[in-house]
Amino acid sequence: MQTVSKSQLKSQLLEYLRKVEKDKKPLIVTHAGKPVVKITPFDQDSKAVLKSLRGSVLRYDDPNEPVGLEDWKALK
């Protein structure tokens, strides 16, 4: 994974964005030598998006019933 400082990124932003887009690899932006931002290429794979949601949707047999105490934690 390539890293670049904030000051270097500022002066060559378009070049770095094109590189991330072309290589499909993330870019780590650093400040004082520590990573602060990760720039990643956009992923249009809808399956990956849906996979991250798997198990997060709750199903209720009767939507008019009160929500249980344990379910409130999942809804926050």
Protein Blocks (a to p, Z undefined) as FASTA:
>chain_A
ZZddfklmmmmmmmmmmmmmmnopacdddeehiafbdcddddfbfklmmmmmgopaccdf
blmbccdfklmmmmZZ
